[in-house]
Amino acid sequence: MKKKSIWFFIVFFIGTSVPDVSMGIEGLSGSTWGQLTYESGDSLSGPSAQGYIKQGIDWVNINSYTLNTFGSLNYRFRTDNNDYYNAYGPALGMEIKKGPFNIGVQYFWESFNELHKSNNQLQVFVNWWHGWDLLKK
């Protein structure tokens, strides 16, 4: 796993440090997401919170595809049965975005509070979000 993380940082550093004077930064896109829940009658989870805050740099936009590098802080906590659930930590990554879809890779430093342990991992992801209104006129 250490070899994978070393290669990730080498590629990440090269990709973000090579200047291209013909193109400027396209944007400084950021996002946040969160959810608070309470599950009554559930002795396994109880009240919980999870989410992230993410800030990125849009480097180039070609045919509605955007190359972005980002840093984020991810978290998840709950009151019951939380040894393996409660975790938080920062991540660095890069993604390609188009419309409601993002595909990318991130390196995540995850800390588990109750276990006093941490886990570092390379994650490949695809995510999407799209909303609609069936009554919109």
Buried (B, 14 or more C-beta within 10 A) or exposed (E): EEEEEEEBEEEBEEEEEEEEEEEEEBEEBEEEEEEEEEEEEEEEBBBBEBBBBBEBBBBEBEEEEBBBBBBBBBBBBBEEEBEEBBBBBBBBBBBEBEEEEBEBBBBBBBBBEEEEEEEEBBEEEEEEEEEEEEEEE
